[in-house]
Amino acid sequence: MPANVAVVGLGKMGLSHLAVANALEHLKVVAICDSSEVVGRILQKYTQIPFIANYEKLLDLPGLQGVIIATPTTAHDWMVRKAIDKGLHVFCEKPLTLSSAQSRSLGATAAAKGLVAQVGYHNRFIGTFREVKRLLDAGAIGTVSHIQGQAYGPVVLKRPKPSWRAKAGGGGCLYDYAAHPINLMNWFLGTPETCNGAFLKSGFSAEVDDEVYATLGFACGATGQISVNWSDHSVRKMSTRIAIWGTSGIIHADRQEIQTYLTGTTKTPPDYKKGWTVRYITELTPPVTFYLRGEEYSAQLESFSESIVKHKISQQNSFHSSAETDETIEMIRAAAESGGTVGTYRHHEAMPRRAGFVGRMMGR
Amino acid sequence: MERILFGDNQFFGINHLSEEKARNQAMRFQNIDSVIDVLQEALKAGVGGFMCTTHDTIEKIADRVRADAGAWEGFTFYPGMPYAHKYANAVTELGYFDALRKFLPKDGLVDTMLRGGMALLNRDIEGMMTLLVDAEMQMFEGLKTPVIFLQNVVTDLIQGLGIIDAFRIFADHCQTRYGARAGFITMNLPRLLPLLHQAGIENPIVCANVNKIAFRMAGGIESYREATARYPARVIAMSVLASGGIRPREAIEWVVNEPYVESILFGASSRSNIIDTVNLIREFDGRKQVAA
C-alpha cells in the first residue's frame, strides 16, 4: 500500500517533488496546496490531483499520512509544526527552519510521536558523497586534519528583483546554497565548535548574501573552510565539491567522481589501492525507479516512503541531523556579524530601484 | 532517421563523469569555429544528423549552415527543447508569470490572460505551450528539422505529473506547424511508452540511455525490452558508453544488438574519436547482417 501524501508549495522544487512522488510506487499524491490559486487550479486541471488552497483544510484530509513541504523557509516552522500536531509524517525542503532550536524542538516532537521527519538534503543520496562517508567511517584516510566544502553556481547573476528569497529572512546564499556543503561537512565531521573569519558578502543582491566564506573548527580537532558563491557565471549548474585531508590520505569528491590518494599506512579498503584511485558515479549510484534531474531526488523520497511504510523513524536526513546544519549556519552568521563582514566588502554600489507593487505581487 | 546521430553535450561543458573535463571542453568550444570544425568532421564521417539543444550557441551554428548551404549538404538539425536551465532559473527568480512574460514572444499576452481570469487561462494553456515551442524553433527557420525533441527534464516532469495531454499537444503542433515528428528524450523509457500510447502517439520516437551496464536506465534493461515489445517505439540510444563506464568496443557491440534500437547518438570532440565510433558501429552492424 502506498503512503498518501500531499505536496505543499508548487515552485520549482515543489513541482519536482510532485512529479517524482507521483511517479513512485510507494507514494500516492492525494492533494496539492499552494498560496497561488491560479497555479493550483491549472495543475489540478491537468494532473487530476485535487488542489486545496487552505493548508489547515489540507491537513484534515481523510487518509492523509504525510506532507512534502517546499514553501519558502520562513513558513517551514509553523507548517511543519501543524503537520506534526496532526500526526502526519513530514518531508521538508532545506533548510529546515531559521533556528536550530526550533528545528530540534520539531525533531523532538516528531520523534515522540513516532513520525518520520526528513529534510531534503539530497547530496547525502549522491553515490560519490556516500562513498566519502563510507571511507571516513572505515578510517581510510586516518585522522582527518582539514575539510574544504565548496559550492558555486549561476543563481544570482544580476541585480535581482525582490522575491521570496529576500522577503522575511532566510533566502540568501548561506541558507539556500551554502546549506548543502555545510550539511555534507556536518555529515562527515559533525557540528563545528568554533567559527572564525566569516564573510557574508553581497555582490548583486541588496537584501541577502551572495557569497559565504568561513573557517570552522570541529570537536575532533579538524578544521574546515567553506567557500560558496552563487554568482558564478562560469558553471552551468550548482557544483558542490568536498576535499578532505587526513594523516594517511586525501579525498576529493564532487557529484561525478571521487578521487582518493591513500598512503597505505592504514588498511586500504577493497576497490582502492595505494596512491590514486578514481571512482565514478556510474559505479556508485544505485538505480532508482524514476529519474528526474538526478537519482538523489528520487532516492530521498523513496527513503521517505520506505520509512513511513516500515515505521522506521531514524532515516537519513532526520530533523535532528538537519538541525546541526541550522546550528552551523547560525554560527557562521554570528561570526560574520561580530568581527567578520556582512554586506559588501570595500565595495559600494547604488541601491537598486524598488520594484512596483504588481512586480512584487507577481514575483512570488 | 539516420542510424548514427551526433550529439552536442561536449560543446556545452556537459560531461557526466568529470567536471574538470567538462570545463576543458567548455574552454575549447567557446570558439564557435571549433564547434563548426568538429561538426564538419562528423559530416565527413557520414554523421550528418545533429541532435542539439536550443542553446544560444546553436543559433550561431544554424546561421553558419544557412549562410553556406553547399558546405552542409546532408547535415540535419534535430532540435531538442527547451534549454531547461534558462526556464528553471527564470521561474525561481521571477515567478511563473514574469518568467512566461520573459519568454513568450507577444508582449502583453500573459497580462491579457490574467485579466481574462481562470476561464481564459485554461483555454489558453495549449496556445501558450505552442507559442513557447515556436519561440524555441525560431533559430531553425528555413532549415530542415524532421524530428523535434522534448528534452528529458520536461518529458519526465510531464510524465511524473501525469499531464498526458501535453504530449499530444506537442506532437500535434510539431506535425501541423513544422511537418515534423515529435521525439521524446527520457530517462524513464519503460514508464513513458504506455503514457505516449495513451496520448494517442503510436510508434513514437524516443531517445533514452541504453548501455550495457544499465547506467541511468530506470527500470533496468529487461524492462526496456519488455516495454518496447509491448509498445513499439523507434528508440535512439544515448549514453551508450555510460560516460566512459564501458570500453567502446564492448559498449557498441552490445547496443547494436539490442533489437529495439533504431539509432545511436554519440558525442565526440575529435576527428579520431568520431571515426573510431562510426567504424565500430558499422563493423558490428555488418556482423549483425551477416549473422542474419
Chai-1 contact restraints between the chains, C-beta under 6 A:
chainA,res_idxA,chainB,res_idxB,connection_type,confidence,min_distance_angstrom,max_distance_angstrom,comment,restraint_id
A,K12,B,A88,contact,1.0,0.0,6.0,A-B,restraint_1
A,K12,B,V91,contact,1.0,0.0,6.0,A-B,restraint_2
A,K12,B,T92,contact,1.0,0.0,6.0,A-B,restraint_3
A,A19,B,L157,contact,1.0,0.0,6.0,A-B,restraint_4
A,A19,B,G160,contact,1.0,0.0,6.0,A-B,restraint_5
A,A19,B,L161,contact,1.0,0.0,6.0,A-B,restraint_6
A,V20,B,G160,contact,1.0,0.0,6.0,A-B,restraint_7
A,N22,B,G160,contact,1.0,0.0,6.0,A-B,restraint_8
A,A23,B,G160,contact,1.0,0.0,6.0,A-B,restraint_9
A,Y46,B,I163,contact,1.0,0.0,6.0,A-B,restraint_10
A,T47,B,L161,contact,1.0,0.0,6.0,A-B,restraint_11
A,T47,B,G162,contact,1.0,0.0,6.0,A-B,restraint_12
A,R236,B,G13,contact,1.0,0.0,6.0,A-B,restraint_13
A,D254,B,E19,contact,1.0,0.0,6.0,A-B,restraint_14
A,Q256,B,L17,contact,1.0,0.0,6.0,A-B,restraint_15
A,Q256,B,S18,contact,1.0,0.0,6.0,A-B,restraint_16
A,E257,B,S18,contact,1.0,0.0,6.0,A-B,restraint_17
A,Y280,B,L17,contact,1.0,0.0,6.0,A-B,restraint_18
A,T282,B,F215,contact,1.0,0.0,6.0,A-B,restraint_19
A,T282,B,A242,contact,1.0,0.0,6.0,A-B,restraint_20
A,T282,B,S243,contact,1.0,0.0,6.0,A-B,restraint_21
A,T282,B,G245,contact,1.0,0.0,6.0,A-B,restraint_22
A,F290,B,N188,contact,1.0,0.0,6.0,A-B,restraint_23
A,F290,B,A218,contact,1.0,0.0,6.0,A-B,restraint_24
A,Y291,B,M187,contact,1.0,0.0,6.0,A-B,restraint_25
A,Y291,B,N188,contact,1.0,0.0,6.0,A-B,restraint_26
A,Y291,B,A218,contact,1.0,0.0,6.0,A-B,restraint_27
A,L292,B,D156,contact,1.0,0.0,6.0,A-B,restraint_28
A,L292,B,G160,contact,1.0,0.0,6.0,A-B,restraint_29
A,M362,B,G95,contact,1.0,0.0,6.0,A-B,restraint_30
A,M362,B,F97,contact,1.0,0.0,6.0,A-B,restraint_31
A,M362,B,D98,contact,1.0,0.0,6.0,A-B,restraint_32
A,G363,B,G95,contact,1.0,0.0,6.0,A-B,restraint_33
A,R364,B,G95,contact,1.0,0.0,6.0,A-B,restraint_34
